[in-house]
Amino acid sequence: MSLVPSPSRYAELFEPVKIGPVTAPNRFYQTPHATGMGWRMPKASAALRGVKAEGGWGVVSTEYCSIHPSSDDFPFAYLSLWDEDDVRTLAAIGEAIHRHGSLMAVELWHGGFHSNNRLTREPVLSPSGQRLKLLGPGSARAMDAADIRAFLGWQAKAAERAKRAGADIVYVYAGHDYLPFQFLSPRTNRRCDAYGGSVANRTRLVRDMIDVTRDAVKGDCAVALRMAVDELHGPDGITYDGEAQEIVSLLAELPDLWDVNIAGALGNDSRSARFSSEGFQEPYVSFIKSLTSKPVVGVGRFTSPDTMLRQVREGILDFIGAARPSIADPFLPAKIRDGREDEIRECIGCNICRAANNEAVPLRCTQNPTMGEEWRRGWHPVRIESKVSEKRVLVVGAGPAGLEAALALGQRGYEVHLAEASRDLGGRLLFEHRLPGLSTWIRVRDHREHMLSKLANVSIYRESRLTAQDVVDFSADHVVIATGSRWRRDGIGTARETPIQISSDTSMITPDDLDDLKDPILVYDDDNYFMGGALAERLRLEGHHVIYATTQPIASAWTQMTDEQYLVEEGLVSIGVDVRVSHTLQGADRTLAIFRHVLSKEPTTIAFGTLLMVTGRVPQDDLYADLRAMNGAPPFTAIGDCFSPSHIADAVYAGHRFAREFDQSEPQQLRRERPSP
């Protein structure tokens, strides 16, 4: 879709930009990001990328695309360009992107010692013979001269296949600690030949890759170089103010486009909002344009049009790169073009999208419940089926699920009444966004509250706690119960299936009732997501003596999925939280907690003033239960945490799914992709 900007201060963002032999229609660039779909779900992949193009991203990139079976990331999803079947798969994605006038970029990938090759069982390759980085035994063999020649041949063949599949931009991928970057970095390149030692020698492989890629595409495609300019490993690795300057100078005019970021690990590049702000990579990448005349794209979880415009005007970037913001709102460019910046569904930086990748499942998003559902459920991020009746719907509870249900029902055209017990809308978000680093999470509430204010067919009733009889008296045609959840007080969590014995005179609280705190505060985390660690951090910053104990061998263990765990634990230790891992709470008597070590089974005690239990949630479903027990109650449905407590993304999804499927004669069928016979 060609985006012609209306006269506005953001017109510069819609200028076409030449990239070698091709021209991007605007400065919005969806950088490569994982989808959890890859070669096993080509229809879903094509639909997802097509929606991005429809939403106005001038360039839409694929996820990493393996160039050879020696770069196999199974069971994690990835694309591949090993054969003609792969060309056909990629061509379908290209057609979906080109249909709307956008360019397709293909990120060619070899993981080196970050590959596991469990599917292909090919030997793993590396510059110098490193230990495999993933779980499991084994080491990667050091590549010899023949291996390097073969590798360059694989890159060339994959580039030629990408061209035939319709690629407009073909990548040389030297980032995120994958094979080409392993050659660049002095941490991982210990070679003594022409590909090791000096910066010029360590850069040689990337230079050769650019050359063979350019030869393979024969001037029909642009060649992009994606490179990390800082590993965040200090002087032992590449730094933006050190060797990166020399590397960029050596390669400055060779690629048609520079795609730059910070890396080492993927989690550095895609840091959550808890540990980074919008545009946080700017200090690292701002030197690039002083060393090259070629266009530059960079990322930084950009959601503000003003920040985007500043990046361009100050000569920091030529393209506004985005992965997570394009997931949260695929139509972000179109909304800016149309003067609807207030309707942007801003990324909150929670990294639930990264969790999907790390769990090897299809992409999901807290802010955008349609992400990943474009093909299998036929959901679109801005279009929704109109109402099929004149039914009036009462939604009880204005947390994430209730807000989303009310908004989507309202957008369908139904008469919606949203009742909230408190003055402020947002439910659990009202507390959670006040925890350290989580202020962006309130965007889930803010976006929906703002969009609801535009709908004349939606009424909101604040400070309206409803009983079952109130609900019946309202005479709605259907009632949605979205009353949320509360934290458990019995100690049942991931490690325990039975209640913990706690004496009645123990000062025990949950995140729902943080009052009358006495030091030391013992935070017991058997929930293992963000809450326990964030509360320990907040209480310590408030000056309390805090002990954090968890059943897991690491703090806030599930945040490994969101690429935050090491930052969480490092932060707790740095501010003086006493961290105790692998300890399961057995009981508590007044001011003494009895633990058992997970491995040794040895008992130990910890003295406390207040015991803060963070173990799990239970539905706050009293209204739901009362309605079930009543005769003459209207049809009703429970959604979100009050039906099945989980994270915010699941609550938003539940609200959206209810609204999409409401009033349908047949339940929606979930489409699955199956191997061809």
Number of C-alpha atoms within 10 A of each C-alpha: 17 16 22 14 20 13 10 11 11 17 15 15 24 22 16 15 17 16 21 18 13 16 16 22 23 27 26 26 28 30 26 21 20 22 30 28 24 24 18 16 22 21 20 26 27 24 22 26 25 25 22 27 30 23 23 30 37 31 27 30 29 26 24 23 28 23 27 22 20 22 26 29 21 14 14 18 24 23 30 27 28 17 13 12 12 19 20 17 22 28 21 19 25 27 18 23 30 21 13 20 20 29 25 28 29 32 29 24 28 28 28 27 29 24 25 26 19 13 12 14 11 15 17 26 27 27 26 20 18 19 15 20 15 12 7 8 8 15 16 21 18 17 19 15 11 8 13 16 12 13 20 19 18 22 25 22 21 29 30 23 24 31 23 16 23 23 29 27 28 28 31 27 28 27 29 24 24 21 25 26 29 25 29 33 24 20 14 20 21 18 20 11 12 14 22 23 17 15 18 17 18 26 24 21 23 25 19 14 23 26 17 20 29 23 13 21 24 12 13 15 26 25 28 28 25 25 25 28 27 27 26 17 12 11 12 12 18 26 20 23 14 14 19 25 17 16 20 21 14 16 19 20 14 18 25 24 27 31 27 26 26 27 22 23 16 14 21 20 22 23 22 22 20 21 16 16 16 15 17 17 20 17 11 18 25 18 18 26 18 11 15 18 13 18 20 26 25 27 28 23 28 23 23 15 18 11 14 23 19 12 19 16 13 10 14 21 27 26 28 27 27 23 23 28 24 28 29 26 26 30 24 26 29 22 18 23 21 14 14 12 16 12 16 21 24 26 26 25 28 23 25 24 27 28 21 20 22 17 14 18 16 22 22 26 28 26 30 22 24 25 25 23 20 20 22 16 17 15 18 18 18 12 9 16 15 13 19 13 10 10 15 16 22 24 29 27 28 31 28 32 34 31 30 29 32 33 26 23 28 25 24 17 21 22 21 27 20 22 22 25 17 15 10 13 25 25 23 19 19 16 14 19 17 15 20 17 17 21 17 18 25 19 18 26 22 16 18 23 19 13 15 21 13 11 15 11 16 21 17 18 16 16 13 15 13 16 14 18 13 10 20 19 11 14 14 20 14 20 24 24 25 34 28 28 21 19 20 20 20 14 27 19 20 14 17 15 9 10 14 15 13 18 13 10 10 17 20 22 20 20 17 13 10 11 10 8 16 14 15 17 23 25 25 26 32 26 24 24 22 21 17 24 30 22 21 29 24 17 18 18 15 9 9 17 19 25 22 22 26 28 27 21 13 19 28 25 23 17 20 20 19 24 22 23 21 16 15 23 18 11 16 22 12 10 11 14 21 16 18 17 17 18 26 23 27 18 17 24 15 17 18 16 19 16 21 18 16 18 9 9 11 10 14 14 14 15 18 23 18 23 26 25 24 28 25 23 20 17 20 19 19 13 20 22 12 13 21 15 11 12 8 9 19 18 13 19 14 25 26 29 29 25 21 18 20 16 14 23 21 21 29 26 25 25 27 25 21 21 25 21 14 16 14 12 8 8 9 12 8 10 12 11 12 8 6 4 3
